[in-house]
Amino acid sequence: MNNLTKASVLMVVMVAFFTGSSQAAEDAALLKDMTSVIALLGLPCGQVVSVVKKGDNDNLATCKDGNRYRVYLNADGRVVAQKQ
């Protein structure tokens, strides 16, 4: 392989590696944020184990205890968690 090909392969591998790790960090932060939001609203949850993004500022959070909440911003700009 010539140097240009080696450099291109290395660049693709590095981009894939760093993109994957930053996505994992964002996912972990989102799980913690959703756990905090649900707890601050006084709803039973324990810990959020998965989040599905439904849209901008609209998520479906699944808790460790089995509860599921739609967490979104209402028309007034307030965070709401609605049991599903």
N, C-alpha and C positions, 0 to 999 in steps of 0.2 A: 504494500500500500504506500501511496505517496503521502507526503506530509499534510497536504490539504485534506485528504480523505480522513486521515487519523485525527486531525483537528476537528473536522466536522462531526465525526462519531463521538469524540470526547465531549464536544459542546452539547450534543443531543442528550447524552447520558447525564451530564451535569444538570441540565435544565430539568429533565425528568426527576432526578433525585431531589433537587431543591424544591421543586414545585410540590412534590408529594409530601415532603416533610412539613412545609409551611401549611398545606391543607390540613394535615393531621393536627397541627398546633391550633389552627383556627377552629376545627371541630371540637377539640377539647375545651377551648375557651367558650364556645357557644354552649356546650353542655353545662359548664359551670354557671354561665350567665342565666340560662333558662332555669336551672336549679334555684339560683338566688331570687329570680323574679317570682317564681311560684311560691317560694317560702315567704317572701316579703308581702305577698298578697294573702298570706294566711291559709293557703290550701295544702292539703296533705299530699306529699310526694316522696320525700326522702332524698332521692337523687335522680336526676334525669339521665337516662341511659341512651336515648336516641332522639334525634331531632330531624324532622322532614320539613324543608323549606317549601312553603306553599306559594310564597310571593314576597315582595318587599315588606319587611316588618310583619310577616305573617308566618308562623311556624306551628307545627304539630309536635308537641313534646310528649314522649312516653317515659313514665317514671318507673323506678325499680319496683315499686309496690303495685304496679299494674295500672295506675291511673293514667289517663291521657288528657292533655289540655291543648287547646288551640290558644297560642299566645300571640297577640297582635296589638296594633295601635288602632284605637277607635277614631271616630271622626273628630273628637276633641283633642286628639294627640295623647291620650292616656293609654297606658299599657293595661291590657285586659287578658285574663286567663279564663277561658271558658271550657268547662269539663265536657269531654266528648264521650 
